[in-house]
C-alpha cells in the first residue's frame, strides 16, 4: 500500500521509469497495485503496452474495462472489454460488462449479442443442468440438484425423467407440497402422472393411480422385445427350475429378507437359480445369498437380450423378479419372456403392469380379493403374510438411550423410514401426538441435511420444539436392529408403510401403530401386525391413528402387554418362521406352474 500513494506524482516526474517498473510485474501484481489507486487505469495501460500477447492479458483488459466503466468513459471501456472477449470468448464476466456498456450507450442490439455469445444454446444449457442435477443428486446434495433440475425444466418442461427426479428429490427433502414445481407448462395433473412409480406410493393411497403412473413409466422407458423366448410347451424337468432376478443381492434390505427363503427351498422339488446384476460389495449377506443358490449367474455386464437368452437357455420354469420398479431393475430382460412363468415380488410394493409378467405375489390383507381388478399383473396370494423374513439371528451389540442421544426418561416415538415416505399430513399427525404426550420425543433416521432442517422448521410451525426431534445416524445392520428396542412405540407412515423396518421393529419387541389404507403399500404393516396378533394396533384412519398412539403412550399397562406378547415369541412363531413361509410360497408357486402352458405366448412376434 505504501507504493500506491505517490503513483500520480511519480508518473508526472518520470513516466518512463514507472512504465519500465510496471512492465516487470506479473498480472496479479499489477492488479494488486492498481486496486484502490486513482491511477489504476494508467497502470493497466502501461502493463498492456509490454504484455498485450500475455496469456493472462484478457484479465488485465477486463480490469481496465471495468475501471473505464466506473469512470464513465464508455468508449474506452468498450474497447478494453472487446479486447478481453476476443482473447477469452468464454470470459462471461467480460461479456456481461461489455453488454452493460453497450446498453448504457443505447446500443441494445449489440448488448444482447454480447450476452448471447457467452450463453450456450438452450439445448446445451439443458444438458448441462441435467448433468449437474444427476451428479449432485448422486452426491446427496439434494437442494442443489433440485435447483439444477428445475432450471432444466424452465428451458423445456417436457422432460418426464427430469421432472420425476425433481419431484422425488422434493419428497426426500420434505419440501411440501412436493408436486409444486413453479415451472410454467407443468400443472398438477402432469406432475401427478410423471412423479415416478416409487414416489407415487408415498403420495396417494390409490392403486389405480399407482397403476397409471407405472404404465406411463413403462411405456416410455421399457420398449417391447422383438419376440418372446419361452417355449409354449414348457419343459420336462425332474425339478422345477426357479430363478430369482435382482440387482440387490448385496447389502440391501431385500437380501436380508430373502436369504432364509433361498436357503429353505425344498431341493427335492425346486432347483434354485440366482440371476445377479448386483454390485460386488464384499458383504457377509451377499456371500450368504450367493452360497444359497444352486446356480449363481452374474448378468451385470450382459445387455437385456443376452441376459434373457441365458435365462432361456437354463430352461427356467418360474422367474421371480425382486426389483419391480426400483433402481437397478432389469425390466428389459423380462420383456423377452425368457421363463414360462414370470412374477414380481418384494422389491416394489405395487402394480407392475408389464405385459410379460404373469403374477404379483401378495397376501389376502395387502391385496383383498375385491381389489383384484385394479392390479396388474394379477395377484397371487401367499397364505399368511406376503413378506419373507430372515430367521437367522444376529449378534446384537449392547445399546443404551444415553449412547444414542435419547433422553433417559420420557416417551420415545420412533420411525426409521426414509423421509420421502413422510407426508405433510403424516407429520402433522405426529406433531399432534407429540403435543398430547408431554416430555415425549420423536426419533427419526438422519436421512439427509435438507429434510432434517425442513422437519425441524415444520415442527416449529406445529408448536413443537425442534429439539424434540432426534435424528439417528446410519449404522451397521446389527446396531440398527438393536437400537429399535430402546424406543417405546413405532409410528408408521401412510400411505407408504414401513416394510423391512416394521418387521425389524416387531422382531425387537416394539409395537407399531399403523393406518389400514387401500393400496398394497398402505396395507403392509397391517398384514405384519395381523400375523403377530396385534390387530388392535391397526387404525382405520389418521384420526384413529392419532388417538391410538396417544392412548398407548398414556397407558403403560396396555403397552407393556403388547410388548410382552412380542417378546414372548410372537414374531418368531409367525413372521420369523422362514421354513413355514417358504412352504407357503412354494404352495403358491405350484398352483400356477402346472397351468403355465395355457399362459405362454412363446414365438409371438411383436
C-alpha positions as CSV (number, residue, x, y, z in Angstrom):
1,X,0.0,0.0,0.0
2,X,3.0,2.3,0.6
3,X,3.8,2.4,-3.1
4,X,0.3,3.4,-4.1
5,X,0.1,6.8,-2.5
6,X,2.6,8.6,-4.8
7,X,1.9,6.9,-8.2
8,X,0.4,10.1,-9.7
9,X,3.4,12.2,-8.7
10,X,5.9,9.6,-9.9
11,X,4.1,9.3,-13.2
12,X,4.3,13.1,-13.7
13,X,8.0,13.3,-12.8
14,X,9.3,10.1,-14.6
15,X,6.7,8.4,-16.7
16,X,9.4,6.3,-18.4
17,X,10.6,5.0,-15.1
18,X,7.1,4.0,-14.0
19,X,6.5,2.4,-17.4
20,X,9.6,0.2,-17.0
21,X,8.7,-0.7,-13.4
22,X,5.2,-1.8,-14.3
23,X,6.5,-3.9,-17.2
24,X,8.4,-6.0,-14.8
25,X,5.3,-7.0,-12.8
26,X,3.2,-10.1,-13.2
27,X,-0.6,-9.9,-13.9
28,X,-1.6,-10.5,-10.3
29,X,0.9,-8.0,-9.0
30,X,-0.2,-5.2,-11.3
31,X,-3.9,-5.9,-10.3
32,X,-2.9,-5.7,-6.6
33,X,-1.0,-2.4,-7.2
34,X,-3.8,-0.9,-9.3
35,X,-6.7,-1.7,-7.0
36,X,-7.5,1.2,-4.9
37,X,-5.3,3.5,-6.9
38,X,-6.7,6.5,-8.7
39,X,-4.1,5.7,-11.4
40,X,-5.2,2.1,-11.9
41,X,-6.2,2.5,-15.5
42,X,-2.9,4.1,-16.3
43,X,-1.0,1.1,-14.7
44,X,-3.1,-1.3,-16.7
45,X,-2.3,0.6,-19.9
46,X,1.5,0.6,-19.1
47,X,1.4,-3.2,-18.4
48,X,-0.5,-3.9,-21.6
49,X,2.0,-1.9,-23.7
50,X,4.5,-4.5,-22.9
51,X,2.4,-7.7,-22.4
52,X,-0.5,-7.5,-24.9
53,X,0.3,-11.1,-26.0
54,X,0.5,-12.5,-22.5
55,X,-1.8,-15.5,-21.7
56,X,-3.4,-13.5,-18.9
57,X,-3.8,-10.2,-20.8
58,X,-7.5,-10.8,-21.0
59,X,-7.8,-10.3,-17.3
60,X,-6.0,-7.0,-17.4
61,X,-8.1,-5.8,-20.4
62,X,-11.2,-6.8,-18.3
63,X,-10.0,-4.8,-15.3
64,X,-9.2,-1.9,-17.5
65,X,-12.7,-2.0,-19.0
66,X,-14.3,-2.1,-15.5
67,X,-12.1,0.9,-14.5
68,X,-13.2,2.8,-17.6
69,X,-16.9,2.0,-16.9
70,X,-16.5,3.3,-13.3
71,X,-15.0,6.5,-14.7
72,X,-17.9,6.9,-17.1
73,X,-15.5,6.5,-20.1
74,X,-17.7,4.2,-22.1
75,X,-16.0,4.1,-25.5
76,X,-12.7,3.2,-23.7
77,X,-14.5,0.6,-21.6
78,X,-16.0,-0.8,-24.8
79,X,-12.5,-1.1,-26.4
80,X,-11.0,-2.8,-23.4
81,X,-13.8,-5.3,-22.8
82,X,-13.9,-6.2,-26.5
83,X,-10.2,-7.0,-26.3
84,X,-10.8,-9.2,-23.3
85,X,-13.6,-11.1,-25.1
86,X,-11.5,-11.6,-28.2
87,X,-8.8,-13.2,-26.1
88,X,-11.2,-15.2,-24.0
89,X,-14.6,-15.7,-25.6
90,X,-15.7,-17.8,-22.6
91,X,-15.0,-15.0,-20.1
92,X,-18.6,-14.3,-19.3
93,X,-17.8,-11.6,-16.8
94,X,-16.2,-9.5,-19.6
95,X,-19.1,-10.2,-22.0
96,X,-21.6,-9.2,-19.3
97,X,-19.8,-6.0,-18.6
98,X,-19.5,-5.3,-22.4
99,X,-23.2,-5.7,-22.8
100,X,-23.8,-3.2,-20.0
101,X,-21.5,-0.7,-21.7
102,X,-23.4,-1.2,-25.0
103,X,-26.7,-0.8,-23.2
104,X,-25.6,2.5,-21.5
105,X,-24.7,3.8,-24.9
106,X,-28.1,3.0,-26.3
107,X,-26.8,0.1,-28.4
108,X,-29.3,-2.5,-27.3
109,X,-28.8,-4.9,-30.2
110,X,-25.0,-5.1,-29.5
111,X,-25.7,-5.6,-25.8
112,X,-28.0,-8.6,-26.5
113,X,-25.5,-10.1,-28.9
114,X,-22.6,-9.8,-26.4
115,X,-24.6,-11.6,-23.7
116,X,-25.8,-14.3,-26.1
117,X,-22.3,-15.1,-27.2
118,X,-21.4,-16.5,-23.8
119,X,-24.6,-18.4,-23.3
120,X,-24.6,-22.0,-24.5
121,X,-27.5,-22.8,-26.9
122,X,-30.7,-23.8,-24.9
123,X,-30.2,-27.5,-25.7
124,X,-26.7,-27.4,-24.4
125,X,-27.7,-25.5,-21.2
126,X,-30.4,-28.0,-20.7
127,X,-27.9,-30.9,-20.9
128,X,-25.5,-29.1,-18.5
129,X,-28.3,-28.6,-15.9
130,X,-29.3,-32.2,-16.2
131,X,-25.7,-33.5,-15.7
132,X,-25.2,-31.2,-12.8
133,X,-28.5,-32.4,-11.3
134,X,-27.6,-36.0,-11.8
135,X,-24.2,-35.8,-10.1
136,X,-25.4,-33.6,-7.3
137,X,-28.2,-36.0,-6.5
138,X,-25.8,-38.9,-6.5
139,X,-23.6,-36.9,-4.1
140,X,-26.6,-36.4,-1.8
141,X,-26.7,-32.6,-2.4
142,X,-30.4,-32.7,-3.0
143,X,-31.2,-29.0,-2.7
144,X,-28.6,-28.1,-5.3
145,X,-29.7,-31.0,-7.5
146,X,-33.3,-29.8,-7.4
147,X,-32.3,-26.3,-8.4
148,X,-30.4,-27.6,-11.5
149,X,-33.3,-29.9,-12.5
150,X,-35.8,-27.1,-12.2
151,X,-33.6,-24.8,-14.3
152,X,-33.5,-27.5,-17.0
153,X,-37.3,-27.8,-16.9
154,X,-37.7,-24.0,-17.2
155,X,-35.9,-24.4,-20.6
156,X,-38.0,-27.4,-21.6
157,X,-40.8,-28.6,-19.3
158,X,-41.4,-31.7,-21.4
159,X,-38.8,-33.9,-19.8
160,X,-40.5,-36.7,-17.9
161,X,-37.3,-38.2,-16.4
162,X,-36.1,-34.8,-15.2
163,X,-39.5,-34.0,-13.7
164,X,-39.5,-37.4,-11.9
165,X,-36.2,-36.8,-10.3
166,X,-37.1,-33.2,-9.2
167,X,-40.3,-34.3,-7.6
168,X,-38.7,-37.3,-5.8
169,X,-35.9,-35.0,-4.5
170,X,-38.6,-32.6,-3.2
171,X,-40.2,-35.6,-1.4
172,X,-36.8,-36.6,0.1
173,X,-36.2,-33.1,1.3
174,X,-39.7,-32.8,2.9
175,X,-40.3,-29.8,0.5
176,X,-44.0,-29.7,0.8
177,X,-46.1,-29.9,-1.3
178,X,-43.7,-32.0,-3.3
179,X,-45.6,-31.7,-6.6
180,X,-45.3,-27.9,-6.7
181,X,-42.6,-27.1,-9.2
182,X,-43.5,-23.5,-10.2
183,X,-42.5,-24.3,-13.7
184,X,-44.8,-23.0,-16.5
185,X,-46.1,-25.8,-18.6
186,X,-46.1,-28.3,-15.7
187,X,-49.5,-28.5,-14.0
188,X,-50.6,-30.7,-11.1
189,X,-52.1,-33.3,-13.3
190,X,-48.8,-33.7,-15.2
191,X,-46.7,-33.8,-12.0
192,X,-49.0,-36.4,-10.6
193,X,-48.6,-38.7,-13.6
194,X,-44.9,-38.1,-14.1
195,X,-43.7,-38.3,-10.4
196,X,-42.5,-41.9,-10.9
197,X,-43.6,-45.2,-9.6
198,X,-41.8,-45.1,-6.2
199,X,-42.8,-41.6,-5.5
200,X,-46.5,-42.1,-6.1
201,X,-46.7,-44.9,-3.5
202,X,-45.9,-42.3,-0.9
203,X,-48.1,-39.6,-2.4
204,X,-51.5,-41.2,-2.9
205,X,-53.4,-44.2,-1.5
206,X,-54.9,-45.2,-4.8
207,X,-53.8,-48.5,-6.5
208,X,-55.5,-47.3,-9.8
209,X,-53.3,-44.2,-9.7
210,X,-50.2,-46.3,-8.9
211,X,-51.0,-48.4,-12.0
212,X,-51.5,-45.4,-14.2
213,X,-48.1,-43.9,-13.2
214,X,-46.4,-47.3,-13.7
215,X,-48.0,-47.8,-17.1
216,X,-46.8,-44.3,-18.2
217,X,-43.3,-45.0,-16.9
218,X,-43.0,-48.5,-18.6
219,X,-44.5,-47.1,-21.8
220,X,-41.7,-44.5,-22.0
221,X,-38.8,-46.5,-20.6
222,X,-39.1,-50.2,-21.4
223,X,-40.0,-51.0,-25.1
224,X,-41.2,-54.5,-26.0
225,X,-38.8,-57.1,-27.2
226,X,-38.9,-58.2,-30.8
227,X,-40.3,-61.7,-29.8
228,X,-40.8,-63.9,-26.7
229,X,-38.4,-66.6,-25.8
230,X,-40.2,-69.1,-23.5
231,X,-41.5,-72.2,-25.3
232,X,-45.2,-72.8,-25.5
233,X,-44.9,-76.4,-24.4
234,X,-42.7,-75.8,-21.4
235,X,-40.1,-78.2,-20.2
236,X,-39.9,-81.6,-18.7
237,X,-37.6,-81.3,-15.7
238,X,-37.3,-83.6,-12.7
239,X,-37.3,-80.5,-10.5
240,X,-39.0,-77.1,-11.1
241,X,-36.3,-74.6,-12.1
242,X,-36.9,-71.5,-10.0
243,X,-35.0,-68.3,-10.9
244,X,-34.6,-65.1,-8.8
245,X,-33.6,-61.9,-10.7
246,X,-32.2,-59.0,-8.8
247,X,-29.7,-56.1,-8.6
248,X,-29.9,-56.3,-4.8
249,X,-28.1,-59.5,-3.9
250,X,-25.8,-57.3,-1.7
251,X,-26.0,-55.3,1.5
252,X,-29.6,-54.3,0.8
253,X,-32.9,-54.8,2.7
254,X,-34.2,-57.2,0.1
255,X,-31.3,-59.6,0.7
256,X,-31.8,-59.6,4.5
257,X,-35.4,-60.5,3.9
258,X,-35.0,-63.2,1.2
259,X,-31.8,-65.1,2.4
260,X,-33.5,-67.7,4.6
261,X,-36.1,-68.4,1.9
262,X,-33.4,-69.2,-0.7
263,X,-31.8,-71.5,1.9
264,X,-35.0,-73.2,2.9
265,X,-36.4,-74.1,-0.6
266,X,-37.3,-77.7,-0.9
267,X,-34.5,-79.0,-3.2
268,X,-36.4,-82.2,-4.0
269,X,-39.0,-80.0,-5.8
270,X,-37.0,-76.9,-6.8
271,X,-33.7,-76.1,-8.3
272,X,-32.9,-72.5,-7.5
273,X,-31.0,-70.1,-9.8
274,X,-29.9,-66.6,-9.0
275,X,-29.5,-64.1,-11.8
276,X,-27.5,-61.3,-10.4
277,X,-26.8,-57.8,-11.6
278,X,-25.7,-56.7,-8.1
279,X,-22.5,-54.9,-7.1
280,X,-19.7,-56.9,-5.6
281,X,-19.8,-55.2,-2.2
282,X,-18.0,-57.9,-0.2
283,X,-20.7,-58.1,2.4
284,X,-21.5,-61.1,4.5
285,X,-25.1,-61.1,3.4
286,X,-24.0,-61.2,-0.3
287,X,-21.8,-64.1,0.4
288,X,-24.6,-65.9,2.2
289,X,-27.2,-65.3,-0.5
290,X,-24.9,-66.4,-3.3
291,X,-24.0,-69.6,-1.4
292,X,-27.7,-70.4,-1.1
293,X,-28.3,-70.7,-4.8
294,X,-27.8,-73.9,-6.7
295,X,-26.7,-71.9,-9.6
296,X,-25.4,-68.3,-9.4
297,X,-25.2,-66.4,-12.7
298,X,-23.8,-62.9,-13.0
299,X,-25.6,-60.9,-15.7
300,X,-24.4,-57.5,-14.5
301,X,-22.4,-56.8,-17.7
302,X,-24.9,-58.5,-20.1
303,X,-27.4,-56.5,-22.1
304,X,-31.0,-57.4,-21.7
305,X,-31.2,-59.7,-24.7
306,X,-28.0,-61.6,-23.6
307,X,-29.3,-62.0,-20.1
308,X,-32.7,-63.1,-21.3
309,X,-31.1,-65.6,-23.7
310,X,-29.1,-67.0,-20.8
311,X,-32.2,-67.5,-18.7
312,X,-34.0,-69.1,-21.6
313,X,-31.0,-71.5,-22.1
314,X,-31.3,-72.5,-18.5
315,X,-34.9,-73.5,-19.1
316,X,-36.3,-71.7,-16.1
317,X,-39.9,-72.6,-15.3
318,X,-40.6,-69.7,-12.9
319,X,-38.7,-66.4,-12.8
320,X,-39.3,-64.1,-9.8
321,X,-38.1,-60.6,-10.3
322,X,-37.2,-59.0,-6.9
323,X,-36.8,-55.4,-8.2
324,X,-40.1,-54.4,-9.7
325,X,-39.9,-50.7,-10.5
326,X,-37.0,-49.8,-8.3
327,X,-33.4,-48.8,-9.0
328,X,-31.4,-51.4,-10.8
329,X,-34.5,-53.2,-12.3
330,X,-33.9,-55.3,-15.4
331,X,-37.4,-55.0,-16.9
332,X,-35.9,-55.2,-20.4
333,X,-34.9,-58.8,-19.6
334,X,-38.5,-59.6,-18.5
335,X,-39.9,-58.2,-21.8
336,X,-38.2,-61.1,-23.7
337,X,-40.3,-63.5,-21.5
338,X,-37.3,-65.9,-21.0
339,X,-39.2,-68.0,-18.5
340,X,-42.6,-69.9,-18.8
341,X,-44.0,-68.1,-15.7
342,X,-42.8,-64.7,-14.5
343,X,-43.6,-62.9,-11.3
344,X,-42.9,-59.7,-9.4
345,X,-42.2,-59.8,-5.7
346,X,-41.0,-57.9,-2.7
347,X,-38.9,-55.1,-4.3
348,X,-41.8,-52.9,-5.4
349,X,-45.0,-52.9,-3.4
350,X,-47.5,-52.0,-6.1
351,X,-48.7,-52.8,-9.6
352,X,-46.0,-53.6,-12.2
353,X,-48.2,-53.6,-15.4
354,X,-45.6,-55.2,-17.7
355,X,-47.4,-57.5,-20.1
356,X,-44.8,-60.3,-19.8
357,X,-45.4,-60.6,-16.0
358,X,-47.9,-63.2,-15.1
359,X,-48.3,-62.7,-11.3
360,X,-47.8,-60.4,-8.4
361,X,-47.1,-62.1,-5.1
362,X,-49.0,-60.7,-2.2
363,X,-51.4,-61.9,0.6
364,X,-55.1,-61.5,1.3
365,X,-54.6,-58.4,3.6
366,X,-52.3,-56.4,1.3
367,X,-54.5,-57.0,-1.7
368,X,-58.0,-58.1,-0.8
369,X,-59.9,-60.1,-3.5
370,X,-62.2,-57.1,-4.1
371,X,-59.1,-55.2,-5.5
372,X,-58.0,-57.9,-7.9
373,X,-59.3,-56.0,-11.0
374,X,-57.1,-52.9,-10.2
375,X,-53.8,-54.7,-10.1
376,X,-51.5,-55.8,-13.0
377,X,-50.1,-58.4,-13.1
378,X,-52.9,-60.3,-11.3
379,X,-52.4,-61.1,-7.6
380,X,-51.1,-64.5,-6.5
381,X,-51.6,-64.8,-2.7
382,X,-49.3,-66.4,-0.3
383,X,-51.0,-67.9,2.8
384,X,-50.3,-65.7,5.9
385,X,-48.1,-62.7,5.3
386,X,-46.6,-61.8,1.9
387,X,-43.3,-60.7,3.4
388,X,-40.3,-63.0,3.6
389,X,-38.1,-62.7,6.7
390,X,-34.8,-64.0,7.8
391,X,-35.0,-66.4,10.7
392,X,-31.3,-66.3,11.3
393,X,-30.4,-64.4,14.5
394,X,-27.8,-61.5,14.5
395,X,-25.3,-60.9,17.2
396,X,-26.6,-57.6,18.5
397,X,-24.4,-55.1,20.3
398,X,-25.3,-53.6,23.7
399,X,-27.1,-50.2,23.3
400,X,-28.4,-47.5,25.6
401,X,-30.5,-44.4,25.3
402,X,-27.7,-42.2,26.5
403,X,-25.3,-43.6,23.8
404,X,-28.0,-42.9,21.1
405,X,-28.6,-39.4,22.3
406,X,-32.1,-40.2,23.7
407,X,-33.5,-38.9,27.0
408,X,-33.2,-41.5,29.8
409,X,-36.8,-40.6,30.9
410,X,-39.8,-39.8,28.8
411,X,-41.6,-41.5,26.0
412,X,-39.7,-42.2,22.7
413,X,-41.7,-42.5,19.5
414,X,-39.7,-43.8,16.5
415,X,-39.9,-44.0,12.8
416,X,-36.8,-45.1,10.9
417,X,-38.4,-45.0,7.4
418,X,-36.9,-42.9,4.6
419,X,-38.1,-39.3,4.8
420,X,-39.7,-39.4,1.3
421,X,-42.4,-41.5,3.0
422,X,-43.2,-38.7,5.4
423,X,-46.1,-36.6,4.0
424,X,-47.3,-33.2,5.3
425,X,-50.4,-34.7,6.8
426,X,-48.4,-37.6,8.4
427,X,-46.0,-35.2,10.0
428,X,-48.9,-33.0,11.2
429,X,-50.3,-36.1,12.9
430,X,-47.0,-36.8,14.6
431,X,-46.8,-33.3,15.9
432,X,-50.3,-33.6,17.3
433,X,-49.2,-36.8,19.1
434,X,-46.1,-35.1,20.5
435,X,-48.2,-32.1,21.8
436,X,-50.5,-34.6,23.5
437,X,-47.7,-36.6,25.2
438,X,-45.5,-34.2,27.4
439,X,-41.8,-34.9,27.5
440,X,-42.0,-37.3,24.5
441,X,-39.6,-37.2,21.6
442,X,-39.7,-38.4,18.0
443,X,-36.7,-40.4,16.9
444,X,-36.1,-40.3,13.1
445,X,-33.3,-41.5,10.8
446,X,-30.8,-38.9,9.7
447,X,-31.8,-39.2,6.1
448,X,-30.4,-36.0,4.5
449,X,-29.5,-32.5,5.7
450,X,-32.3,-30.8,3.8
451,X,-35.1,-32.9,5.2
452,X,-33.7,-32.7,8.7
453,X,-33.7,-28.9,8.5
454,X,-37.2,-28.9,6.9
455,X,-38.7,-31.2,9.5
456,X,-37.4,-29.0,12.3
457,X,-39.0,-26.0,10.6
458,X,-42.3,-27.8,10.2
459,X,-42.2,-28.9,13.9
460,X,-41.9,-25.3,15.0
461,X,-44.8,-24.3,12.8
462,X,-46.9,-27.0,14.6
463,X,-45.9,-25.7,18.0
464,X,-43.4,-28.5,18.7
465,X,-39.8,-27.6,19.8
466,X,-37.3,-28.8,17.1
467,X,-35.2,-30.3,19.9
468,X,-37.9,-32.9,20.4
469,X,-36.9,-34.4,17.0
470,X,-33.8,-36.6,17.4
471,X,-32.0,-37.8,14.3
472,X,-30.2,-41.2,14.4
473,X,-27.2,-41.6,12.2
474,X,-27.0,-44.6,9.9
475,X,-25.3,-47.6,11.5
476,X,-24.5,-51.3,10.7
477,X,-27.5,-53.6,10.5
478,X,-27.0,-55.3,13.9
479,X,-26.7,-51.9,15.6
480,X,-29.7,-50.5,13.8
481,X,-31.8,-53.5,14.8
482,X,-30.6,-53.4,18.4
483,X,-31.4,-49.8,19.0
484,X,-35.0,-50.2,18.0
485,X,-35.5,-51.9,21.4
486,X,-34.8,-48.5,23.0
487,X,-38.0,-46.9,21.7
488,X,-41.5,-47.2,23.2
489,X,-43.7,-47.1,20.1
490,X,-43.2,-47.2,16.4
491,X,-45.2,-44.6,14.4
492,X,-45.8,-46.0,10.9
493,X,-46.1,-43.9,7.7
494,X,-49.0,-43.8,5.4
495,X,-49.8,-44.2,2.5
496,X,-46.4,-45.9,2.2
497,X,-45.9,-48.1,5.2
498,X,-42.6,-49.3,6.6
499,X,-41.7,-52.7,5.3
500,X,-38.4,-54.3,6.4
501,X,-38.2,-51.7,9.2
502,X,-41.6,-52.6,10.5
503,X,-40.8,-56.2,10.6
504,X,-37.5,-55.5,12.4
505,X,-39.3,-53.4,15.0
506,X,-41.7,-56.2,15.8
507,X,-38.8,-58.6,16.0
508,X,-37.2,-56.4,18.6
509,X,-40.5,-56.3,20.7
510,X,-41.5,-52.8,19.6
511,X,-45.3,-52.3,18.9
512,X,-46.3,-50.4,15.8
513,X,-49.3,-48.1,15.2
514,X,-50.4,-48.0,11.5
515,X,-53.4,-47.0,9.4
516,X,-55.2,-49.5,7.2
517,X,-55.2,-47.9,3.7
518,X,-56.4,-49.0,0.3
519,X,-53.2,-49.8,-1.6
520,X,-50.7,-52.6,-1.2
521,X,-48.1,-50.2,0.1
522,X,-50.7,-48.8,2.6
523,X,-51.6,-52.2,4.0
524,X,-48.1,-53.8,4.5
525,X,-47.9,-53.0,8.3
526,X,-51.5,-54.2,8.8
527,X,-50.5,-57.6,7.3
528,X,-47.5,-57.8,9.6
529,X,-49.5,-56.8,12.7
530,X,-52.3,-59.2,11.9
531,X,-49.9,-62.1,11.6
532,X,-48.3,-61.4,15.0
533,X,-51.7,-61.0,16.7
534,X,-51.6,-57.2,17.2
535,X,-54.7,-56.1,15.2
536,X,-55.6,-53.6,17.9
537,X,-52.6,-51.5,16.6
538,X,-54.3,-51.0,13.3
539,X,-56.3,-47.8,13.0
540,X,-59.0,-47.2,10.4
541,X,-57.9,-43.6,9.6
542,X,-55.5,-40.9,10.6
543,X,-57.7,-39.6,13.4
544,X,-57.9,-43.1,14.8
545,X,-54.1,-43.4,14.5
546,X,-53.5,-40.2,16.5
547,X,-56.0,-41.3,19.2
548,X,-54.4,-44.8,19.4
549,X,-50.8,-43.6,19.6
550,X,-51.8,-41.1,22.3
551,X,-53.7,-43.7,24.3
552,X,-50.9,-46.2,24.1
553,X,-48.4,-43.6,25.3
554,X,-50.6,-42.9,28.3
555,X,-51.4,-46.5,29.2
556,X,-48.3,-48.2,30.4
557,X,-50.0,-51.5,31.3
558,X,-51.6,-51.8,27.8
559,X,-48.3,-51.1,26.1
560,X,-46.5,-53.5,28.3
561,X,-49.0,-56.2,27.4
562,X,-48.3,-55.6,23.7
563,X,-44.6,-55.6,24.2
564,X,-44.8,-58.8,26.3
565,X,-46.7,-60.5,23.5
566,X,-44.0,-59.7,21.0
567,X,-41.1,-60.6,23.4
568,X,-42.7,-64.0,24.2
569,X,-42.0,-65.2,20.6
570,X,-44.9,-63.8,18.5
571,X,-42.6,-62.8,15.7
572,X,-40.5,-66.0,15.8
573,X,-43.6,-68.2,15.6
574,X,-45.1,-66.2,12.7
575,X,-43.2,-63.8,10.5
576,X,-39.8,-65.2,11.6
577,X,-40.7,-68.8,10.7
578,X,-38.8,-68.9,7.4
579,X,-39.4,-72.6,6.9
580,X,-43.2,-72.2,7.1
581,X,-43.1,-69.1,4.9
582,X,-41.1,-70.9,2.3
583,X,-43.6,-73.8,2.2
584,X,-46.4,-71.3,1.8
585,X,-44.6,-69.6,-1.0
586,X,-43.9,-72.9,-2.7
587,X,-47.5,-73.9,-2.4
588,X,-48.5,-70.7,-4.2
589,X,-45.9,-71.3,-7.0
590,X,-47.1,-74.9,-7.5
591,X,-50.6,-73.6,-8.1
592,X,-49.6,-71.8,-11.3
593,X,-46.6,-73.7,-12.7
594,X,-48.9,-76.6,-13.8
595,X,-51.1,-74.1,-15.7
596,X,-48.1,-72.4,-17.5
597,X,-48.8,-73.9,-20.9
598,X,-52.1,-72.0,-21.2
599,X,-50.4,-68.7,-20.2
600,X,-47.4,-69.0,-22.5
601,X,-47.2,-66.9,-25.7
602,X,-43.8,-68.2,-27.0
603,X,-42.8,-67.4,-30.5
604,X,-45.3,-64.5,-30.7
605,X,-43.9,-61.6,-32.8
606,X,-44.5,-58.0,-32.0
